[in-house]
Amino acid sequence: QVQLVESGGGLVQPGGSLRLSCAASKNIFTINILNWYRQAPGNQREVVATVTSAGTTNYADSVKGRFTISRGNGDNTLYLQMNSLKPEDTAVYYCNAFQIRGGLAYNYWGPGTQVTVSS
């Protein structure tokens, strides 16, 4: 069982920056895949950034060059640095942990944090 809680969302003007944090209830070093998802009203939840336990990262085309996913030094915090924010980045952002254990796949989700980009 992994509990996740996001923080750092808020209102920011276009071109501004925010850093989202995801605090985990246990060390996340052994978690197979950690993700940041986002969901805007009326839209399906989409993955925007991924990091594996080996440190490999991947980003949605819409955020490449602007967002950076990273782990904290203590391996119990996940970050999403968001720069050059655009109105279309407005969404609820969710921390996600994907884990395979005992031959089964598990998904853990935080409750989300609202990011609003508006002038």
C-alpha positions in Angstrom: 0.0 0.0 0.0 1.3 3.4 -1.0 -0.4 6.7 0.1 0.3 9.7 -2.1 -0.5 13.4 -1.4 0.1 16.2 -3.8 0.8 19.8 -3.0 2.0 23.0 -4.7 -0.9 23.8 -7.0 -2.4 27.2 -7.4 -3.1 30.2 -9.7 -0.3 31.3 -11.9 -0.1 33.7 -14.9 0.9 32.4 -18.4 4.6 32.1 -18.6 5.0 31.5 -14.9 6.2 28.5 -13.0 5.1 26.1 -10.3 6.6 23.1 -8.6 4.3 20.3 -7.6 5.3 17.9 -4.8 4.0 14.4 -4.1 4.7 13.0 -0.7 4.6 9.2 -0.4 3.9 7.1 2.7 6.9 4.9 2.0 10.2 5.0 0.1 9.4 5.1 -3.6 12.7 3.9 -4.8 11.4 0.4 -5.5 8.2 1.6 -7.2 8.4 0.5 -10.8 6.9 3.7 -12.4 6.0 7.1 -11.0 3.8 9.4 -13.0 2.2 12.8 -13.1 -1.2 12.8 -14.7 -3.6 15.7 -15.3 -7.3 16.0 -16.0 -9.1 19.1 -17.2 -12.9 19.3 -16.9 -14.6 17.1 -19.5 -11.3 15.5 -20.5 -9.8 12.1 -19.9 -7.0 11.9 -17.5 -3.7 11.9 -19.3 -0.1 11.2 -18.3 2.2 14.1 -18.6 5.5 12.8 -17.1 7.0 9.5 -16.1 10.0 8.3 -14.2 11.1 4.7 -13.6 13.0 3.3 -10.7 16.0 3.3 -13.0 15.7 7.0 -13.5 14.4 6.9 -17.1 12.0 9.8 -17.8 9.4 10.5 -20.5 7.1 13.4 -21.2 4.0 14.1 -23.2 4.7 16.1 -26.3 2.6 19.0 -25.0 5.0 19.5 -22.0 8.4 18.5 -23.4 11.0 21.2 -22.7 8.8 22.9 -20.1 8.1 20.2 -17.4 10.6 18.2 -15.4 9.9 15.1 -13.3 12.3 14.2 -10.5 12.7 12.3 -7.2 13.7 13.9 -4.0 17.0 12.9 -2.3 15.1 10.9 0.4 13.2 8.9 -2.3 9.9 9.6 -0.7 8.9 12.7 -2.6 8.2 13.1 -6.3 8.3 16.5 -8.0 7.0 18.1 -11.1 8.7 21.4 -12.1 6.5 23.3 -14.5 7.9 26.2 -16.4 6.5 28.5 -19.2 3.0 27.5 -18.1 0.1 28.0 -20.6 -3.6 28.3 -20.1 -4.0 24.8 -21.6 -2.0 23.4 -18.7 -4.9 24.2 -16.4 -6.0 20.9 -14.8 -6.1 18.9 -11.7 -2.7 17.2 -11.4 -2.4 13.7 -9.9 0.6 11.8 -8.6 0.5 8.1 -9.5 2.6 5.1 -8.6 2.5 2.0 -10.7 3.8 -1.2 -9.2 4.0 -4.8 -10.2 4.3 -7.3 -7.3 3.3 -10.9 -6.9 2.4 -11.0 -10.6 -0.3 -8.3 -10.2 -0.3 -4.7 -11.2 -1.2 -1.9 -8.7 -2.1 1.7 -9.2 -1.9 4.2 -6.4 -3.3 7.8 -6.7 -3.2 11.0 -4.8 -6.3 13.2 -4.4 -4.9 15.8 -6.9 -3.9 19.4 -6.7 -5.5 22.2 -8.9 -3.3 24.2 -11.3 -4.9 27.2 -12.9 -3.0 29.2 -15.5 -4.8 32.5 -16.2 -4.1 36.2 -16.7 
